[in-house]
Amino acid sequence: MLGTLERLFLWFIGYSIAGWTYESILVSAASRRWVNRGFLNGPLCPIYGVGAVLAVLLLGGIANPVVVFLAAAGGASALEYVTSWAMEQLFHARWWDYSRRRFNIQGRVCLLGAVVFGAAGVLIVKVAQPVVAGLTQTIPPAVLHAVCAVCAALLVADTVVTIRGMAGFEENLDKLKAMIQEYASRAGESLPVWDGPTLTRRMRAWSKSSQETFSRLRDAAMGVLSAQQRRMIDAFPRLTSTTSSTYDSLIETVRHLIDRNGGDAADGDNR
């Protein structure tokens, strides 16, 4: 029984790494730079691991690939929808948005994503999993115990670090707002309207008129937000707040500030 659970856990880890690789390559290509895609710091996207293991357990006995495709597409979309909703409730933020894609449901899932997940489900169940199961079956019990223990410890530690790092995100954005307003006042300006275009124009003006001022503001902003919060903003191009449009503008400002050249942050994909 323990060995079976450990192998399931290893499958989860393996498919989570595969999902992280897929996401990171996708977003990095769209952004034209490397992006460590994923909620956790390590090379894992747990939603992919959960979805893949569920597909293996629930669809492994189905012979018809069309049925597997349809079931995987529907099941993965349901998982993605629930995950989007849950993370929104926990962190008051929306991590991805398919609103720009056709046939989406509240921007949480879309038809194209369902098709990709359906195809991935067939590939996993019919092609990858037999190989993965065979490989994990050959691992000696002692090695299996050790590997699973190390992976579990790293996963728990990463989760704790990530959640702690995101604590106080909105409070830090409020501090950043006050800081930007202070710099604007020193420059003899005011920011009565906190929208993305207004702030972006100010950032561009400051970066062109005084690189020193821009650099100081960027350094100060980097000091306000934790490394985890900055990474999340960088990794999720569509990250938005669900509580205030002002926070959305500030998030866009951070993307502008952390860009190496002081230019516009890459648009990225819809995820």
C-alpha positions as CSV (number, residue, x, y, z in Angstrom):
1,M,0.0,0.0,0.0
2,L,2.8,2.4,1.0
3,G,4.7,1.6,-2.2
4,T,1.6,2.3,-4.3
5,L,1.1,5.7,-2.7
6,E,4.7,6.6,-3.1
7,R,4.6,5.8,-6.8
8,L,1.5,7.9,-7.2
9,F,3.4,10.7,-5.5
10,L,6.4,10.3,-7.8
11,W,4.0,10.4,-10.8
12,F,2.6,13.6,-9.4
13,I,6.1,15.1,-9.1
14,G,7.1,14.0,-12.5
15,Y,4.1,15.4,-14.3
16,S,4.3,18.6,-12.2
17,I,7.8,19.1,-13.5
18,A,6.6,18.4,-17.1
19,G,3.8,20.9,-16.6
20,W,6.2,23.5,-15.3
21,T,8.6,22.9,-18.3
22,Y,5.7,23.4,-20.7
23,E,4.4,26.6,-19.0
24,S,7.9,28.1,-18.6
25,I,8.8,27.5,-22.3
26,L,5.4,28.9,-23.4
27,V,5.6,32.1,-21.3
28,S,9.3,32.6,-21.9
29,A,8.8,32.4,-25.7
30,A,6.0,34.9,-25.5
31,S,8.0,37.2,-23.3
32,R,11.2,36.7,-25.2
33,R,13.1,36.1,-22.0
34,W,13.3,33.3,-19.4
35,V,10.4,33.2,-17.0
36,N,10.3,30.8,-14.0
37,R,6.6,30.0,-14.5
38,G,4.7,28.5,-11.6
39,F,3.3,29.4,-8.3
40,L,6.0,27.6,-6.4
41,N,9.7,28.5,-6.5
42,G,10.8,25.0,-7.5
43,P,10.2,23.6,-11.0
44,L,6.7,22.3,-10.3
45,C,3.2,23.2,-11.5
46,P,1.1,21.0,-9.1
47,I,-2.1,21.5,-11.1
48,Y,-0.6,19.5,-13.9
49,G,0.6,16.8,-11.6
50,V,-2.9,16.5,-10.0
51,G,-4.6,16.5,-13.4
52,A,-2.2,13.9,-14.8
53,V,-2.5,11.5,-11.9
54,L,-6.3,11.8,-11.9
55,A,-6.3,11.1,-15.6
56,V,-4.2,8.0,-15.1
57,L,-6.4,6.7,-12.3
58,L,-9.8,7.5,-13.8
59,L,-9.2,7.1,-17.5
60,G,-6.5,4.4,-17.6
61,G,-9.0,1.7,-18.2
62,I,-10.7,3.4,-21.1
63,A,-9.7,2.0,-24.5
64,N,-11.4,4.5,-26.8
65,P,-9.0,7.5,-27.2
66,V,-11.9,9.8,-28.2
67,V,-13.6,9.2,-24.9
68,V,-10.2,9.8,-23.1
69,F,-9.8,13.0,-25.0
70,L,-13.3,14.3,-24.1
71,A,-13.1,13.2,-20.5
72,A,-9.6,14.7,-20.0
73,A,-10.6,18.0,-21.7
74,G,-13.7,18.3,-19.4
75,G,-12.0,17.1,-16.3
76,A,-8.9,19.3,-16.7
77,S,-11.0,22.3,-17.4
78,A,-13.0,21.7,-14.3
79,L,-9.8,21.4,-12.3
80,E,-8.4,24.6,-13.8
81,Y,-11.7,26.5,-13.1
82,V,-11.8,25.4,-9.4
83,T,-8.1,26.1,-9.0
84,S,-8.5,29.6,-10.4
85,W,-11.5,30.3,-8.1
86,A,-9.8,28.9,-5.0
87,M,-6.6,30.9,-5.6
88,E,-8.6,34.0,-6.1
89,Q,-10.4,33.5,-2.8
90,L,-7.1,32.8,-1.0
91,F,-5.0,35.6,-2.4
92,H,-7.5,38.1,-3.7
93,A,-5.8,38.0,-7.0
94,R,-6.5,36.5,-10.4
95,W,-3.5,34.6,-11.7
96,W,-4.5,33.9,-15.3
97,D,-7.2,35.3,-17.6
98,Y,-8.6,33.8,-20.8
99,S,-11.0,36.7,-21.4
100,R,-9.2,37.5,-24.7
101,R,-9.7,34.1,-26.0
102,R,-12.9,32.9,-27.7
103,F,-15.2,30.5,-26.0
104,N,-14.1,31.2,-22.4
105,I,-15.9,30.8,-19.1
106,Q,-15.4,33.9,-16.9
107,G,-11.8,34.0,-18.2
108,R,-10.9,31.0,-16.1
109,V,-11.0,28.3,-18.8
110,C,-11.3,28.4,-22.6
111,L,-11.9,26.0,-25.5
112,L,-8.3,26.1,-26.7
113,G,-7.1,25.1,-23.3
114,A,-9.6,22.3,-23.1
115,V,-8.4,20.9,-26.5
116,V,-4.8,21.1,-25.3
117,F,-5.6,19.3,-22.1
118,G,-7.6,16.7,-23.9
119,A,-4.7,15.9,-26.3
120,A,-2.3,15.9,-23.3
121,G,-4.6,13.4,-21.5
122,V,-4.5,11.0,-24.4
123,L,-0.8,11.3,-24.7
124,I,-0.3,10.7,-21.0
125,V,-2.7,7.8,-20.6
126,K,-1.9,6.0,-23.9
127,V,1.8,6.8,-24.4
128,A,3.7,8.3,-21.4
129,Q,2.1,6.5,-18.4
130,P,3.0,3.0,-19.5
131,V,6.7,4.1,-19.7
132,V,6.5,6.0,-16.4
133,A,4.8,3.2,-14.6
134,G,7.4,0.7,-15.8
135,L,10.3,3.0,-14.7
136,T,8.9,3.6,-11.2
137,Q,8.2,0.0,-10.8
138,T,11.9,-0.8,-11.0
139,I,12.9,1.5,-8.2
140,P,14.0,-0.4,-5.1
141,P,11.8,0.2,-2.0
142,A,14.5,1.8,0.0
143,V,15.4,4.3,-2.8
144,L,11.7,4.9,-3.3
145,H,11.2,5.8,0.4
146,A,14.2,8.1,0.4
147,V,13.3,9.9,-2.9
148,C,9.6,10.4,-1.8
149,A,10.7,11.7,1.6
150,V,13.1,14.3,0.1
151,C,10.5,15.4,-2.5
152,A,7.8,15.7,0.1
153,A,10.0,17.7,2.4
154,L,11.0,20.1,-0.4
155,L,7.4,20.5,-1.6
156,V,6.2,21.4,1.9
157,A,9.0,23.8,2.5
158,D,8.5,25.4,-0.9
159,T,4.8,25.8,-0.3
160,V,5.4,27.4,3.1
161,V,8.0,29.8,1.7
162,T,5.7,30.8,-1.2
163,I,2.7,31.5,1.0
164,R,4.7,33.4,3.5
165,G,6.3,35.4,0.8
166,M,3.0,36.4,-0.6
167,A,1.7,37.6,2.8
168,G,1.1,41.3,3.0
169,F,1.0,41.7,-0.8
170,E,-1.7,44.4,-0.9
171,E,-0.2,46.2,2.1
172,N,3.1,46.4,0.2
173,L,1.4,47.7,-2.8
174,D,-0.1,50.5,-0.7
175,K,3.4,51.3,0.5
176,L,4.5,51.4,-3.1
177,K,1.7,53.8,-4.0
178,A,2.7,56.2,-1.3
179,M,6.3,56.0,-2.4
180,I,5.4,56.8,-6.1
181,Q,3.3,59.7,-4.9
182,E,6.2,61.0,-2.9
183,Y,8.5,60.8,-6.0
184,A,5.8,62.5,-8.1
185,S,5.5,65.3,-5.5
186,R,9.3,65.9,-5.6
187,A,9.1,66.2,-9.3
188,G,6.3,68.7,-9.0
189,E,3.7,66.4,-10.3
190,S,0.6,64.7,-9.0
191,L,-1.1,61.4,-9.7
192,P,-4.8,62.0,-9.2
193,V,-5.7,59.1,-11.5
194,W,-4.2,55.7,-10.6
195,D,-4.6,53.9,-13.8
196,G,-2.1,51.8,-15.8
197,P,-1.5,54.2,-18.7
198,T,-1.0,57.2,-16.5
199,L,1.6,55.5,-14.3
200,T,3.3,54.0,-17.4
201,R,3.6,57.5,-18.9
202,R,5.1,58.8,-15.7
203,M,7.6,55.9,-15.6
204,R,8.6,56.5,-19.1
205,A,9.0,60.3,-18.5
206,W,11.1,59.7,-15.4
207,S,13.3,57.1,-17.1
208,K,14.0,59.5,-20.0
209,S,14.4,62.7,-17.9
210,S,16.3,61.3,-15.0
211,Q,17.7,57.8,-15.0
212,E,19.0,58.4,-11.5
213,T,15.4,59.2,-10.3
214,F,14.0,56.2,-12.1
215,S,16.7,53.9,-10.7
216,R,16.1,55.1,-7.1
217,L,12.4,54.5,-7.5
218,R,13.0,51.1,-8.9
219,D,15.4,50.2,-6.0
220,A,12.9,51.5,-3.5
221,A,10.1,49.5,-5.0
222,M,12.2,46.4,-5.0
223,G,12.8,46.9,-1.3
224,V,9.1,47.2,-0.6
225,L,8.0,44.0,-2.3
226,S,9.4,40.7,-1.3
227,A,11.3,38.6,-3.8
228,Q,8.4,36.2,-3.9
229,Q,5.9,38.9,-4.7
230,R,8.2,40.3,-7.5
231,R,8.6,36.9,-9.0
232,M,4.8,36.3,-9.1
233,I,4.3,39.6,-10.9
234,D,7.0,38.6,-13.4
235,A,5.8,35.0,-13.8
236,F,2.1,35.7,-14.3
237,P,1.6,38.4,-17.0
238,R,-2.1,38.5,-16.4
239,L,-1.9,38.7,-12.6
240,T,-4.6,41.2,-11.4
241,S,-6.1,42.2,-8.1
242,T,-9.8,41.3,-7.3
243,T,-10.1,44.1,-4.7
244,S,-8.9,47.3,-6.4
245,S,-8.1,48.6,-9.8
246,T,-5.4,50.7,-8.2
247,Y,-3.6,47.6,-7.3
248,D,-3.8,46.5,-10.9
249,S,-2.1,49.8,-11.9
250,L,0.6,49.3,-9.3
251,I,1.2,45.8,-10.4
252,E,1.7,47.0,-14.0
253,T,4.1,49.7,-12.6
254,V,6.2,47.0,-10.9
255,R,6.4,45.1,-14.2
256,H,7.7,48.3,-15.8
257,L,10.2,49.0,-13.0
258,I,11.7,45.5,-12.9
259,D,12.2,45.5,-16.7
260,R,16.0,45.8,-17.2
261,N,15.8,48.5,-19.8
262,G,13.0,50.5,-18.1
263,G,10.7,49.8,-20.9
264,D,7.4,48.1,-21.2
265,A,7.1,44.7,-19.6
266,A,6.5,41.9,-22.1
267,D,2.9,41.2,-22.6
268,G,3.2,37.5,-22.2
269,D,0.4,35.1,-22.8
270,N,-3.1,34.9,-21.4
271,R,-2.1,32.6,-18.6
